[in-house]
Structure formats: structure tokens, C-alpha cells
Amino acid sequence: MSREDNVYMAKLAEQAERYEEMVEYMEKVAKTVDVEELTVEERNLLSVAYKNVIGARRASWRIVSSIEQKEESRKNEEHVTLIKEYRGKIEAELSNICDGILKLLDSHLVPSSSAAESKVFYLKMKGDYHRYLAEFKTGAERKESAESTMVAYKAAQDIALAELAPTHPIRLGLALNFSVFYYEILNSPDKACNLAKQAFDEAISELDTLGEESYKDSTLIMQLLRDNLTLWTSDLTEDGAEEGKEAAKGEAGEGQ
């Protein structure tokens, strides 16, 4: 099948909500980037495909983990054993999905990207999938995933700050997800708040430069940054812990 046909089939699979197949079609397209970089549309299709496939498992993992905690508090050992085994199955799926996209990013997408926007997009994506691994890994594996997340986000941030406008949706999406990483994985609410606030303030001060094409995307992410800041600053005073919002539909900075 030609590149165009694979893109068409990926869109068809998306309409049918068959995201595993959407991933397969977009992986074939991504492996042709040595000849020609992905277009913005192709890049977003790849991102949406993986986001849906991983998103379903992340949601399952959270639900199962929550039930596991309840059963542990009730001392239902037999149920806990069954749940642990089931959680392990979900974690194996999460690992496979993350490994798949991370290999694709390292072997094809990051090396072939030339424009600042695509470099930031792919490095942010790399950080996101290492972060998803850090969400459920433990011990040395969690530490390793967290370190890889930090390296990818930092590399993306260096380029974004130098090359992209403060109102650019990909730069804002990176700040949003990087701050969620500080809050949820590194347990650093101060750093999370500082990063989110700086990104929000810088975007606000340049709001008049925002083009019509990215106005909706950028303002949505700014709203999410503000929501998280509200949530996290109340947590700092109440000492509660809530999950930060990454984005309403899919993840920030993807789908622009």
C-alpha cells in the first residue's frame, strides 16, 4: 500500500474507533520518514492513534489499582492476589505500547525531524511515553523511566523556548505535560506550579500575537494550565493530592 493509502486507512480506522489498526497504518507511514518527513496531519494521526490505544489501558490501570487498594484495606487477600495478576496483564500491555512508539521515535521520527516544531513535538511525545511507564513502574525501573522523561522534556523545552512563540500550542502543551510530570511523578508541586505559571504568564503577555489557526488550541491548553494551578495551589494549602489535567481530549500539544 502507498503512503497515501495507509494515511487514508488510518483515518478510516479512526472513524471506526479501531485504534490498534490505526496505529499499525500510521507506523507504516512513520517508517517512510527517511524519504520524507511526516506532514502535520500525519504526525497528528500517529499521535491520536497511540493516545487512544494507551489512554484506554491507563484508564483501566487506574480503575484496577483503585479497586486493589480497597480490597487491601478490607484484607481480602484472595481478591488482592487476583487483582495483582490482572493488573500485571494491563501493565504488560502498557509496556508494549510505550516500547513500540519509543522505538519508532528513536529510530525514525526524532532523527528525521528538521523543523523546530516537529522536533519539539516528537521529543515531547518521547517524554510523554516514558512518563506513562513511570506511572506504573516501581523501584529502579520507575527511576529510569522518570530520568528518561526528564531528558526528553528538557531537550524539547530547550528548543521550544528558543524557537517557538510562548503562545505556540506545542510549546504550551509541553509546559502542561512537563508540569504534570513534576507534580505526579516527581512529587514536586512547587516546581510544577512554577513551570505552569511561567508558561501561562508568558502566553498571556503575548496573546495579541496569537494567530487564528491556533487560537482555539492554545487557549484550551492555557485553560488547562490555569485549572491545574488552581488545583495544585489548593493542594499545597490543603495537602491533598489530585491528578493534574493533561488535556480534555487526548493530550496537550497533539492534534494541533
Contacts in CASP RR format, 6 or more apart in sequence:
PFRMAT RR
TARGET T0000
AUTHOR 0000-0000-0000
METHOD contacts of the structure
MODEL  1
MSREDNVYMAKLAEQAERYEEMVEYMEKVAKTVDVEELTVEERNLLSVAY
KNVIGARRASWRIVSSIEQKEESRKNEEHVTLIKEYRGKIEAELSNICDG
ILKLLDSHLVPSSSAAESKVFYLKMKGDYHRYLAEFKTGAERKESAESTM
VAYKAAQDIALAELAPTHPIRLGLALNFSVFYYEILNSPDKACNLAKQAF
DEAISELDTLGEESYKDSTLIMQLLRDNLTLWTSDLTEDGAEEGKEAAKG
EAGEGQ
1 9 0 8 1.000
1 28 0 8 1.000
3 29 0 8 1.000
3 32 0 8 1.000
6 25 0 8 1.000
6 26 0 8 1.000
6 28 0 8 1.000
6 29 0 8 1.000
7 25 0 8 1.000
7 26 0 8 1.000
7 29 0 8 1.000
7 41 0 8 1.000
7 42 0 8 1.000
7 45 0 8 1.000
9 21 0 8 1.000
9 25 0 8 1.000
10 22 0 8 1.000
10 25 0 8 1.000
10 26 0 8 1.000
10 29 0 8 1.000
10 45 0 8 1.000
10 49 0 8 1.000
11 45 0 8 1.000
13 19 0 8 1.000
13 21 0 8 1.000
13 22 0 8 1.000
13 25 0 8 1.000
13 49 0 8 1.000
14 22 0 8 1.000
14 45 0 8 1.000
14 48 0 8 1.000
14 49 0 8 1.000
17 52 0 8 1.000
19 49 0 8 1.000
19 52 0 8 1.000
19 53 0 8 1.000
19 56 0 8 1.000
20 53 0 8 1.000
22 45 0 8 1.000
22 48 0 8 1.000
22 49 0 8 1.000
22 52 0 8 1.000
23 49 0 8 1.000
23 50 0 8 1.000
23 53 0 8 1.000
25 49 0 8 1.000
26 42 0 8 1.000
26 45 0 8 1.000
26 46 0 8 1.000
26 49 0 8 1.000
27 46 0 8 1.000
27 104 0 8 1.000
29 38 0 8 1.000
29 42 0 8 1.000
29 45 0 8 1.000
29 46 0 8 1.000
30 38 0 8 1.000
30 42 0 8 1.000
30 46 0 8 1.000
30 104 0 8 1.000
30 108 0 8 1.000
30 109 0 8 1.000
31 104 0 8 1.000
31 108 0 8 1.000
33 108 0 8 1.000
33 109 0 8 1.000
33 112 0 8 1.000
34 108 0 8 1.000
34 112 0 8 1.000
37 112 0 8 1.000
37 113 0 8 1.000
37 114 0 8 1.000
37 115 0 8 1.000
37 118 0 8 1.000
38 46 0 8 1.000
38 109 0 8 1.000
38 118 0 8 1.000
40 256 0 8 1.000
43 118 0 8 1.000
43 121 0 8 1.000
44 254 0 8 1.000
44 255 0 8 1.000
44 256 0 8 1.000
47 121 0 8 1.000
47 125 0 8 1.000
47 251 0 8 1.000
47 254 0 8 1.000
47 255 0 8 1.000
48 250 0 8 1.000
48 254 0 8 1.000
48 255 0 8 1.000
50 97 0 8 1.000
50 101 0 8 1.000
50 129 0 8 1.000
51 250 0 8 1.000
51 251 0 8 1.000
51 254 0 8 1.000
52 250 0 8 1.000
53 97 0 8 1.000
54 94 0 8 1.000
54 97 0 8 1.000
54 98 0 8 1.000
54 129 0 8 1.000
54 132 0 8 1.000
55 250 0 8 1.000
57 90 0 8 1.000
57 93 0 8 1.000
57 94 0 8 1.000
57 97 0 8 1.000
58 94 0 8 1.000
58 132 0 8 1.000
58 135 0 8 1.000
60 90 0 8 1.000
61 87 0 8 1.000
61 90 0 8 1.000
61 91 0 8 1.000
61 94 0 8 1.000
61 135 0 8 1.000
61 136 0 8 1.000
64 83 0 8 1.000
64 86 0 8 1.000
64 87 0 8 1.000
64 90 0 8 1.000
65 87 0 8 1.000
67 83 0 8 1.000
68 80 0 8 1.000
68 83 0 8 1.000
68 84 0 8 1.000
68 87 0 8 1.000
71 79 0 8 1.000
71 80 0 8 1.000
71 83 0 8 1.000
72 80 0 8 1.000
91 136 0 8 1.000
94 132 0 8 1.000
94 133 0 8 1.000
94 136 0 8 1.000
95 133 0 8 1.000
98 129 0 8 1.000
98 130 0 8 1.000
98 132 0 8 1.000
98 133 0 8 1.000
101 125 0 8 1.000
101 129 0 8 1.000
102 126 0 8 1.000
102 129 0 8 1.000
102 130 0 8 1.000
105 122 0 8 1.000
105 125 0 8 1.000
105 126 0 8 1.000
105 129 0 8 1.000
106 126 0 8 1.000
109 122 0 8 1.000
109 125 0 8 1.000
110 119 0 8 1.000
110 122 0 8 1.000
110 123 0 8 1.000
110 126 0 8 1.000
113 119 0 8 1.000
113 121 0 8 1.000
113 122 0 8 1.000
116 159 0 8 1.000
116 160 0 8 1.000
116 162 0 8 1.000
116 163 0 8 1.000
116 164 0 8 1.000
117 163 0 8 1.000
117 164 0 8 1.000
117 168 0 8 1.000
117 170 0 8 1.000
119 156 0 8 1.000
119 159 0 8 1.000
120 156 0 8 1.000
120 159 0 8 1.000
120 160 0 8 1.000
120 163 0 8 1.000
120 164 0 8 1.000
120 170 0 8 1.000
120 171 0 8 1.000
120 174 0 8 1.000
121 170 0 8 1.000
121 253 0 8 1.000
121 254 0 8 1.000
123 152 0 8 1.000
123 153 0 8 1.000
123 155 0 8 1.000
123 156 0 8 1.000
123 159 0 8 1.000
124 152 0 8 1.000
124 153 0 8 1.000
124 156 0 8 1.000
124 170 0 8 1.000
124 173 0 8 1.000
124 174 0 8 1.000
124 177 0 8 1.000
124 253 0 8 1.000
125 254 0 8 1.000
126 148 0 8 1.000
126 152 0 8 1.000
126 156 0 8 1.000
127 148 0 8 1.000
127 149 0 8 1.000
127 152 0 8 1.000
127 153 0 8 1.000
127 156 0 8 1.000
127 177 0 8 1.000
127 181 0 8 1.000
128 177 0 8 1.000
128 251 0 8 1.000
130 145 0 8 1.000
130 146 0 8 1.000
130 148 0 8 1.000
130 149 0 8 1.000
130 152 0 8 1.000
131 145 0 8 1.000
131 146 0 8 1.000
131 149 0 8 1.000
131 177 0 8 1.000
131 180 0 8 1.000
131 181 0 8 1.000
131 185 0 8 1.000
133 141 0 8 1.000
133 145 0 8 1.000
134 142 0 8 1.000
134 145 0 8 1.000
134 146 0 8 1.000
134 149 0 8 1.000
134 185 0 8 1.000
135 184 0 8 1.000
135 185 0 8 1.000
137 144 0 8 1.000
137 145 0 8 1.000
146 185 0 8 1.000
146 186 0 8 1.000
149 181 0 8 1.000
149 185 0 8 1.000
150 181 0 8 1.000
153 174 0 8 1.000
153 177 0 8 1.000
153 178 0 8 1.000
153 181 0 8 1.000
156 174 0 8 1.000
157 174 0 8 1.000
157 175 0 8 1.000
157 178 0 8 1.000
160 168 0 8 1.000
160 170 0 8 1.000
160 171 0 8 1.000
160 174 0 8 1.000
161 171 0 8 1.000
164 170 0 8 1.000
164 171 0 8 1.000
165 171 0 8 1.000
165 206 0 8 1.000
165 209 0 8 1.000
166 172 0 8 1.000
166 199 0 8 1.000
166 202 0 8 1.000
166 203 0 8 1.000
166 205 0 8 1.000
166 206 0 8 1.000
167 203 0 8 1.000
167 206 0 8 1.000
167 207 0 8 1.000
167 209 0 8 1.000
167 210 0 8 1.000
167 214 0 8 1.000
167 218 0 8 1.000
168 214 0 8 1.000
168 218 0 8 1.000
169 214 0 8 1.000
169 217 0 8 1.000
169 218 0 8 1.000
169 221 0 8 1.000
169 252 0 8 1.000
169 253 0 8 1.000
169 256 0 8 1.000
170 253 0 8 1.000
170 256 0 8 1.000
171 199 0 8 1.000
172 199 0 8 1.000
172 203 0 8 1.000
172 218 0 8 1.000
172 221 0 8 1.000
172 222 0 8 1.000
172 225 0 8 1.000
172 252 0 8 1.000
172 253 0 8 1.000
173 221 0 8 1.000
173 247 0 8 1.000
173 251 0 8 1.000
173 252 0 8 1.000
173 253 0 8 1.000
174 252 0 8 1.000
174 253 0 8 1.000
175 195 0 8 1.000
175 196 0 8 1.000
175 198 0 8 1.000
175 199 0 8 1.000
175 225 0 8 1.000
176 196 0 8 1.000
176 199 0 8 1.000
176 221 0 8 1.000
176 224 0 8 1.000
176 225 0 8 1.000
176 228 0 8 1.000
176 246 0 8 1.000
176 247 0 8 1.000
176 252 0 8 1.000
176 253 0 8 1.000
177 246 0 8 1.000
177 251 0 8 1.000
177 252 0 8 1.000
178 195 0 8 1.000
179 191 0 8 1.000
179 192 0 8 1.000
179 193 0 8 1.000
179 195 0 8 1.000
179 196 0 8 1.000
179 199 0 8 1.000
179 225 0 8 1.000
179 228 0 8 1.000
180 192 0 8 1.000
180 228 0 8 1.000
180 244 0 8 1.000
180 245 0 8 1.000
180 246 0 8 1.000
182 188 0 8 1.000
182 189 0 8 1.000
182 191 0 8 1.000
182 192 0 8 1.000
182 195 0 8 1.000
183 189 0 8 1.000
183 192 0 8 1.000
183 228 0 8 1.000
183 232 0 8 1.000
183 244 0 8 1.000
184 243 0 8 1.000
184 244 0 8 1.000
189 232 0 8 1.000
189 235 0 8 1.000
189 236 0 8 1.000
190 236 0 8 1.000
192 228 0 8 1.000
192 232 0 8 1.000
193 229 0 8 1.000
193 232 0 8 1.000
193 233 0 8 1.000
193 236 0 8 1.000
196 225 0 8 1.000
196 228 0 8 1.000
196 229 0 8 1.000
196 232 0 8 1.000
197 229 0 8 1.000
199 225 0 8 1.000
200 222 0 8 1.000
200 225 0 8 1.000
200 226 0 8 1.000
200 229 0 8 1.000
203 218 0 8 1.000
203 222 0 8 1.000
204 222 0 8 1.000
210 218 0 8 1.000
210 219 0 8 1.000
214 256 0 8 1.000
217 253 0 8 1.000
217 255 0 8 1.000
217 256 0 8 1.000
220 247 0 8 1.000
220 248 0 8 1.000
221 247 0 8 1.000
221 252 0 8 1.000
221 253 0 8 1.000
224 245 0 8 1.000
224 246 0 8 1.000
224 247 0 8 1.000
224 248 0 8 1.000
224 252 0 8 1.000
227 245 0 8 1.000
228 244 0 8 1.000
228 245 0 8 1.000
231 242 0 8 1.000
231 244 0 8 1.000
231 245 0 8 1.000
232 242 0 8 1.000
232 244 0 8 1.000
235 241 0 8 1.000
235 242 0 8 1.000
246 252 0 8 1.000
247 253 0 8 1.000
247 254 0 8 1.000
END
